[in-house]
Amino acid sequence: MGKQSGGGRAGSVAGVGHLDLTADPVDLCAALVDVPSVSGEEKVLADALEAALREQAPHLEVVRSGDAVLARTDLGREHRVLLAGHLDTVPIADNLPSRREGYLLHGCGTSDMKAGDAVIAHLAATLTAPRHDLTLVFYDCEEVEAERNGLGRIEREHRDWLAADLAILGEPTNVGVEAGCQGTLRAEIRLDGHRAHSARSWLGRNAIHAAAPVLDVLARYRARDVEIDGCVYREGLQAVRIDGGVAGNVVPDACTVTVNFRFAPDRDADAAQAHVREVFDGHDLVVTDLSPGALPGLTAPAAAEFVAATGAAPSAKYGWTDVSRFAALGIPALNYGPGDPNLAHTREEHVDTRQITEAADVLRRFLS
């Protein structure tokens, strides 16, 4: 028997059918999707997954951290590979329970990212003698604000569980390798005016009108394309929100333009902030959110080996993912999983089940 720690129970969990981790990962994906797990409400699914791992994967050490479930081998291998997936979804949009239509499995979380979770859980139970030691991390609250992300709690409470030579996040990539990720910065540009009755507008100063130069800067902005390790990262600076106005007969005295800068990972957080301040020089700007990106890390031996195993050319990850957290810990990290990222968070979310099968086969070959 393998090592187990922490409280837990085998078998089915109240309100949830038995999860068979050894079943076809397509069927397992449907079972995971049918357990609602909106961010902050992952407990039922985490309970079921923990119980299934303890019952069906005695070769793994299993621990619980909040609504995250961690498992790992301890075979004394030279290298360790970490597979990670988040259990939570965005709010359900009348798209549960799951349903199948040919090769397509529809439902909330199918693509982002219970298809990836199913692959990881299936390998956890069935790959008992991998050539690399394995760590499996199923975590909570990825889809909400960063301070609630379960990986942050795991890093604080179980730092040793995140040690690895390579981390693979099962984010949807259409079973291609997406390397690194963009950083993201949000800032508010605050514009002042002077309030007046709109019938006597010359007595006031319109703060919304004062936003025109800011919007002009954005319209004229030319983003960089940056090539790193053969992957091209395209930056972008966009207005994503404008707030202002008092009433239909009042010249407004305040307006806020919120901008979002998606930056290539050759800029660190300080450089990204400095760039945005330079672009909007002379304006009152407050940074409200800032997360660094992650370099591709493709020169790391374990990463290069995995890319070769997929047979596909890696591409840049557009968007921010938790590979950034692993990169900050000095761990090469890649995004690889079944599902179309363009379908994430939509009512029409679905996954091509052939991608689930392909991802499971590729990872099994790499790890066996």
C-alpha positions in Angstrom: 0.0 0.0 0.0 1.2 3.5 -0.7 1.4 6.3 1.8 -1.7 8.3 2.8 -2.0 11.3 5.0 -4.7 13.5 6.3 -8.4 12.6 6.8 -10.4 11.0 4.0 -12.8 8.3 3.1 -13.0 5.8 0.3 -15.9 5.0 -2.0 -18.6 7.3 -3.1 -19.4 10.7 -1.5 -22.9 11.6 -0.5 -24.8 13.2 -3.4 -22.2 12.2 -6.0 -21.9 8.9 -7.9 -18.8 6.8 -7.6 -16.0 8.3 -9.7 -14.2 5.5 -11.6 -10.8 6.9 -12.3 -9.8 3.8 -14.3 -12.7 4.2 -16.8 -12.3 5.8 -20.2 -11.2 9.4 -19.5 -14.0 10.6 -21.8 -16.6 9.0 -19.5 -14.7 10.3 -16.5 -14.8 13.8 -17.9 -18.6 13.6 -18.2 -18.8 12.4 -14.6 -16.7 15.4 -13.4 -18.7 17.9 -15.4 -22.0 16.6 -13.9 -20.7 17.6 -10.4 -21.2 21.4 -10.3 -18.1 23.1 -9.0 -18.4 26.9 -9.5 -15.5 28.8 -7.9 -15.9 28.6 -4.1 -18.2 25.6 -4.3 -15.7 22.8 -5.2 -16.0 20.8 -2.0 -18.4 18.1 -3.2 -16.2 17.4 -6.3 -13.0 17.6 -4.2 -14.5 15.1 -1.7 -15.4 12.7 -4.5 -12.0 12.9 -6.1 -10.2 12.5 -2.9 -12.2 9.4 -2.0 -11.6 7.9 -5.5 -7.9 8.5 -5.3 -7.6 6.9 -1.8 -9.6 3.9 -3.0 -8.3 3.4 -6.5 -4.7 4.7 -6.3 -3.0 3.1 -3.3 0.4 3.7 -4.8 -0.1 7.5 -4.2 0.3 9.6 -1.1 -2.8 11.8 -0.9 -3.3 15.0 1.1 -6.1 17.6 1.2 -5.6 21.3 1.3 -8.9 23.2 1.6 -10.8 22.2 -1.5 -7.7 21.1 -3.3 -6.6 17.5 -3.6 -2.9 16.6 -4.0 -1.4 13.2 -4.8 2.1 12.0 -5.6 4.4 9.0 -6.1 7.6 8.4 -4.2 9.5 6.0 -6.3 13.0 7.6 -6.0 13.1 8.5 -9.7 15.7 11.1 -10.8 13.1 13.6 -12.1 9.6 14.6 -11.1 6.8 15.9 -13.3 3.8 17.8 -11.9 0.4 17.7 -13.6 -2.1 20.3 -12.4 -5.7 21.3 -13.1 -8.2 23.5 -11.5 -11.5 22.0 -10.3 -13.6 25.1 -10.5 -15.7 26.5 -13.3 -17.3 29.9 -14.1 -21.1 30.1 -13.2 -23.3 27.6 -14.9 -25.1 29.0 -17.9 -28.0 26.5 -18.3 -25.4 24.0 -19.6 -25.6 21.2 -17.1 -25.9 18.2 -17.0 -23.5 17.2 -19.7 -24.7 15.8 -23.0 -23.1 14.1 -25.9 -23.5 14.9 -29.6 -21.3 12.6 -31.7 -17.7 13.3 -30.8 -18.7 16.4 -28.8 -19.3 16.5 -25.1 -21.2 19.6 -24.1 -21.4 21.2 -20.6 -20.0 23.8 -18.2 -16.3 23.1 -17.6 -15.9 20.5 -20.4 -13.2 22.5 -22.0 -12.0 24.7 -19.1 -10.9 22.4 -17.7 -12.5 19.2 -16.6 -11.3 17.4 -19.7 -7.8 18.1 -18.5 -8.7 17.0 -15.0 -10.1 13.8 -16.3 -6.9 13.0 -18.1 -4.8 13.8 -15.1 -7.0 11.8 -12.7 -7.1 8.8 -15.1 -3.3 8.7 -15.3 -3.0 9.1 -11.5 -4.9 5.9 -11.0 -3.6 3.8 -13.9 0.0 4.8 -14.2 1.5 2.9 -11.3 5.1 2.7 -12.4 6.0 6.0 -14.3 9.6 6.6 -15.3 9.4 10.0 -13.6 7.9 10.5 -10.1 4.6 12.2 -10.5 2.7 14.9 -8.5 -1.0 15.5 -9.3 -2.5 18.8 -8.1 -6.3 19.4 -8.4 -6.9 22.9 -7.0 -9.7 25.4 -6.4 -10.6 29.0 -7.2 -8.6 29.5 -10.4 -11.5 31.4 -12.1 -11.7 34.2 -9.5 -9.4 36.8 -8.0 -5.8 35.7 -7.6 -5.7 35.9 -3.8 -8.3 33.1 -3.6 -6.4 30.8 -6.0 -5.7 27.4 -4.3 -2.2 27.3 -5.7 -1.3 30.2 -3.5 -2.5 28.4 -0.4 -0.7 25.2 -1.4 2.5 27.2 -1.9 2.2 28.6 1.6 1.1 25.4 3.4 2.7 22.6 1.3 5.5 24.2 -0.6 7.4 20.9 -1.1 4.4 19.5 -3.1 5.1 22.0 -5.8 8.7 20.9 -6.4 9.2 19.5 -9.9 11.5 19.5 -12.9 8.5 20.2 -15.2 4.9 21.4 -14.5 2.2 20.7 -17.1 -1.1 22.5 -16.7 -4.0 20.8 -18.3 -5.5 24.1 -19.6 -7.3 23.8 -22.9 -4.9 24.2 -25.8 -6.5 22.0 -28.5 -3.8 19.4 -27.5 -1.0 21.7 -28.6 1.8 23.0 -26.5 1.4 26.6 -25.4 4.5 27.9 -23.8 4.8 30.5 -21.1 2.1 33.1 -20.9 1.5 36.8 -21.1 1.5 39.0 -18.1 -1.5 41.2 -17.3 -1.9 44.6 -15.8 -5.0 46.6 -15.1 -5.0 50.3 -14.3 -7.5 53.1 -13.8 -6.9 56.5 -15.4 -8.8 59.0 -13.3 -10.0 62.2 -15.0 -11.4 65.2 -13.1 -13.9 67.9 -14.1 -16.2 70.4 -12.5 -19.9 69.7 -12.0 -22.5 72.0 -13.4 -26.1 72.0 -14.8 -26.0 70.8 -18.4 -28.2 73.8 -19.3 -25.3 76.0 -18.2 -22.5 73.7 -19.3 -20.0 76.6 -19.8 -19.9 76.8 -16.0 -18.5 73.3 -15.7 -15.7 71.1 -17.1 -16.8 67.7 -18.5 -14.6 64.8 -17.1 -16.0 62.4 -19.7 -14.8 64.7 -22.5 -11.4 64.8 -20.7 -11.1 61.0 -21.5 -10.8 61.8 -25.3 -7.0 62.2 -25.2 -6.7 58.9 -23.3 -8.8 57.1 -25.9 -6.7 58.8 -28.7 -3.5 57.4 -27.1 -5.1 53.9 -27.1 -6.2 54.2 -30.7 -2.7 55.2 -31.9 -0.9 52.6 -29.7 1.2 50.1 -31.6 1.7 46.8 -29.8 5.0 44.8 -29.9 5.4 41.3 -31.3 8.1 39.6 -29.3 9.8 36.3 -30.3 11.1 34.1 -27.5 12.3 30.6 -28.0 10.6 30.5 -31.3 7.2 31.6 -29.8 5.8 34.9 -30.8 4.0 36.9 -28.0 1.8 39.8 -29.2 1.1 42.5 -26.7 -2.1 44.5 -26.4 -3.2 47.6 -24.6 -7.0 48.2 -24.5 -9.6 50.2 -22.7 -11.9 47.7 -21.1 -14.2 50.0 -19.1 -15.3 53.6 -18.8 -17.2 54.9 -15.7 -18.6 58.4 -15.4 -21.8 60.4 -15.3 -24.1 61.8 -12.6 -27.5 62.4 -14.2 -29.0 63.2 -17.5 -28.8 67.0 -16.7 -25.4 67.2 -15.0 -22.0 67.9 -16.4 -19.9 65.1 -14.8 -17.0 66.0 -12.6 -15.3 62.5 -12.6 -14.5 59.8 -15.1 -12.4 56.7 -14.9 -11.0 54.7 -17.9 -9.8 51.2 -17.0 -7.1 49.8 -19.3 -5.7 46.3 -19.6 -2.1 45.7 -20.7 -1.3 42.2 -21.9 2.5 42.1 -22.0 5.1 39.7 -23.3 7.0 37.7 -20.7 10.3 39.5 -21.5 8.9 42.3 -19.4 8.8 41.8 -15.7 6.1 43.4 -13.6 8.1 46.6 -12.9 8.9 47.1 -16.6 5.2 46.6 -17.6 4.1 49.2 -15.0 6.8 51.6 -16.1 5.7 51.2 -19.8 2.0 51.9 -19.0 2.9 55.0 -17.0 5.1 56.2 -19.8 2.3 55.7 -22.4 -0.1 57.7 -20.2 2.4 60.3 -18.9 0.7 63.2 -17.3 -2.4 61.4 -16.3 -3.5 60.2 -12.8 -3.0 56.5 -13.1 -3.5 53.8 -10.4 -2.5 50.2 -11.0 -5.2 47.9 -9.6 -4.0 44.4 -10.7 -0.7 43.1 -11.9 0.5 39.5 -12.6 3.8 38.8 -14.3 3.9 36.4 -17.3 6.1 33.3 -17.7 8.9 32.7 -20.2 8.5 29.7 -22.4 11.2 27.7 -20.6 11.5 25.4 -23.7 15.3 25.0 -23.3 14.8 23.1 -20.0 15.5 19.4 -20.8 12.3 18.1 -19.4 10.2 20.7 -21.3 12.1 19.9 -24.6 11.5 16.2 -24.0 7.8 16.7 -23.6 7.5 18.9 -26.7 9.3 16.2 -28.7 6.8 13.6 -27.3 3.9 15.6 -28.6 5.3 16.0 -32.1 3.9 19.5 -32.3 5.6 22.9 -32.6 5.0 25.0 -29.5 3.3 28.3 -29.7 2.9 31.3 -27.3 0.2 31.3 -24.8 -2.1 34.3 -25.2 -3.6 35.0 -21.8 -2.5 34.5 -18.3 -2.4 31.1 -16.7 -0.9 29.5 -13.5 2.3 28.6 -15.4 3.3 32.0 -14.1 3.2 30.8 -10.5 5.4 27.8 -11.4 7.8 30.0 -13.4 8.1 32.3 -10.3 9.2 29.2 -8.4 11.9 28.4 -11.0 10.0 25.5 -12.4 9.6 25.2 -16.2 5.9 25.0 -17.0 3.8 24.4 -20.1 0.1 24.5 -21.0 -1.2 21.3 -22.6 -4.6 19.9 -22.6 -7.8 18.9 -24.5 -10.4 21.6 -25.3 -10.7 24.8 -27.3 -9.7 27.8 -25.2 -12.0 30.0 -27.3 -15.0 28.0 -26.0 -14.1 28.6 -22.3 -16.7 30.5 -20.3 -19.4 30.3 -23.0 -22.9 28.8 -23.0 -21.8 26.7 -25.9 -18.8 25.2 -24.1 -17.9 21.7 -25.3 -14.9 19.5 -25.9 -14.0 17.1 -28.8 -13.7 13.8 -27.0 -11.0 12.7 -29.4 -8.8 15.3 -27.9 -9.3 13.8 -24.5 -8.1 10.4 -25.8 -5.2 12.0 -27.6 -4.0 13.9 -24.5 -4.2 10.8 -22.3 -2.2 8.8 -24.9 0.5 11.5 -25.3 1.0 11.9 -21.6 1.0 8.2 -21.0 3.7 7.7 -23.6 5.8 10.6 -22.2 5.5 9.3 -18.6 5.8 5.6 -19.2 
